[in-house]
Amino acid sequence: MLGRRDGWTTTAAYGAAHYGKSLFWYGGEILFAFFLTEVAGLPPIHMAGVLAAGFLVSAAFDFQAGRLLLRRPAGMRRAAGLQALGAIFSGVALVGVVATALLPEPMRVAWALATGVLFRLAFAVYDVSQNSLMANATLEAEARSRVAVTRIFASGLGNLSVAAVVGPLIAAERRGGGGVMLIGLSLLAALVAVTTAVLLNWRLRRSADTAVLDVPVPLKGSGLGLAALWPLFAMMVLMMSGPSLFQKLEPYFATRAFVSSTTGGALIAAAAAGVCCGQPLWLALFPPARRVALFMVSALLQAAGAVVFVLAPFDAPIAFIVGAWLFGLGNGGLGMAKWASFSDLASRLPADRQGLAFAVFSALAKITLALGVLIVAVVIHPDATAERLRGFMAAGPVLTSIGMIILAQRATRRPDRSAAVVHA
């Protein structure tokens, strides 16, 4: 069982599996667009088409997976097995995506599109099933908070790992070897993701609590319907728009603002380090009863980091790094609060609707990301200056923070059961 005070080994296995998945997620968030334009040589509009198509197909598959789970609830055993299977197929498809740069130029767009769609389909299975464990493998709000902290800490480590290769990748690409380096890195990421997902599957299946959690659960729930989750759905859209734009533009900004590839890598690493650093603090200072305060503090930190970033002088790279770290610190707190709040509410749904809730949550993220890559394609044209890029990078987190503050009260309010009986 996840999140128990006396069961940190299993929770750590979940964190390791989420770290493996985060290598794929942040590899896609930070490096896919940069890879397709700067390494594979695709025009920005083709890059946007490839990535947007993959996100939209994956979102559609998420909805379909949710419909299937509506008819057959996903218990802990089934979800654990599906996330391991999804990891295996995602790893194979990822290697195919990064092989695009090695193909003859006329084949690249079609190959990138085909392998990108396959990757997103496999990742949808991996993602939704692993996410659903936050509700169907935990029993109380405190446990879900611990799992959320573990998850976001692992996510930050994944982001940090991807950030660590940005500087070397930029340097390798300047020498003409970026494509080969990415294939090696993708093979390593696939090995980590598959190993940790299989480990989590094994750990949950041998857990003494499995028999308890896999007892058939009555489909009748608390009366809470999906419509009651709309503030969290809105939060997911916000978090996948502004902060995601910041992350996608980081490599482009780094190459245009700084001569040193090391500085560019440090910039991305600082944001990832901020995500990791805050998690023990959020768990200690903000129990479930104080989650509104966590939303507020984290939103202000994220916005403050963006403001520091946009005001920093270009001859003071340390100021950019501090701004990125503050952004990551606040972003990590928002992510922890968002996932803990969502899993709390999802756990109160009827058993046959929990998988559907996580599927909708994931699908909204991918639809938003699909729209985001279109913005990136417009922003990164060759004449775009570093000053222009950082303006877009800062605006997104500030606007997102304002929206999160507005939604925080509604997202953490215990829904009125009489008003939530209509299952949307």
Secondary structure as the mmCIF struct_conf table of DSSP 4:
data_model
#
loop_
_struct_conf.conf_type_id
_struct_conf.id
_struct_conf.beg_label_comp_id
_struct_conf.beg_label_asym_id
_struct_conf.beg_label_seq_id
_struct_conf.end_label_comp_id
_struct_conf.end_label_asym_id
_struct_conf.end_label_seq_id
TURN_TY1_P TURN_TY1_P1 LEU A 2 GLY A 3
TURN_TY1_P TURN_TY1_P2 ARG A 5 ASP A 6
HELX_RH_AL_P HELX_RH_AL_P1 TRP A 8 TYR A 26
HELX_RH_PI_P HELX_RH_PI_P1 GLY A 27 PHE A 32
HELX_RH_AL_P HELX_RH_AL_P2 ALA A 33 PHE A 34
HELX_RH_PI_P HELX_RH_PI_P2 PHE A 35 VAL A 39
BEND BEND1 ALA A 40 ALA A 40
HELX_RH_AL_P HELX_RH_AL_P3 PRO A 44 ARG A 71
BEND BEND2 ARG A 72 ARG A 72
HELX_RH_AL_P HELX_RH_AL_P4 MET A 76 VAL A 98
HELX_RH_3T_P HELX_RH_3T_P1 ALA A 99 LEU A 102
BEND BEND3 LEU A 103 LEU A 103
HELX_RH_AL_P HELX_RH_AL_P5 GLU A 105 ASN A 136
TURN_TY1_P TURN_TY1_P3 ALA A 137 ALA A 137
BEND BEND4 GLU A 140 GLU A 140
HELX_RH_AL_P HELX_RH_AL_P6 ALA A 141 ARG A 174
TURN_TY1_P TURN_TY1_P4 ARG A 175 GLY A 176
HELX_RH_AL_P HELX_RH_AL_P7 GLY A 178 ARG A 206
TURN_TY1_P TURN_TY1_P5 ALA A 208 ASP A 209
HELX_RH_AL_P HELX_RH_AL_P8 THR A 210 LEU A 213
TURN_TY1_P TURN_TY1_P6 ASP A 214 ASP A 214
BEND BEND5 VAL A 215 VAL A 215
HELX_LH_PP_P HELX_LH_PP_P1 PRO A 216 PRO A 218
BEND BEND6 LEU A 219 LEU A 219
BEND BEND7 SER A 222 GLY A 223
HELX_RH_3T_P HELX_RH_3T_P2 LEU A 226 LEU A 229
HELX_RH_AL_P HELX_RH_AL_P9 TRP A 230 MET A 239
TURN_TY1_P TURN_TY1_P7 MET A 240 SER A 241
HELX_RH_AL_P HELX_RH_AL_P10 GLY A 242 ALA A 257
BEND BEND8 VAL A 259 VAL A 259
HELX_RH_AL_P HELX_RH_AL_P11 SER A 261 LEU A 285
HELX_RH_3T_P HELX_RH_3T_P3 PRO A 288 ARG A 290
HELX_RH_AL_P HELX_RH_AL_P12 ARG A 291 LEU A 311
TURN_TY1_P TURN_TY1_P8 PHE A 314 ASP A 315
HELX_RH_AL_P HELX_RH_AL_P13 PRO A 317 ALA A 346
TURN_TY1_P TURN_TY1_P9 SER A 347 ARG A 348
BEND BEND9 LEU A 349 LEU A 349
HELX_RH_AL_P HELX_RH_AL_P14 ALA A 351 VAL A 379
TURN_TY1_P TURN_TY1_P10 ILE A 380 ILE A 380
TURN_TY1_P TURN_TY1_P11 PRO A 382 ASP A 383
HELX_RH_AL_P HELX_RH_AL_P15 ALA A 386 THR A 412
BEND BEND10 ARG A 413 ARG A 413
HELX_LH_PP_P HELX_LH_PP_P2 ARG A 414 ASP A 416
HELX_RH_3T_P HELX_RH_3T_P4 ARG A 417 ALA A 419
BEND BEND11 ALA A 420 ALA A 420
BEND BEND12 VAL A 422 VAL A 422
#
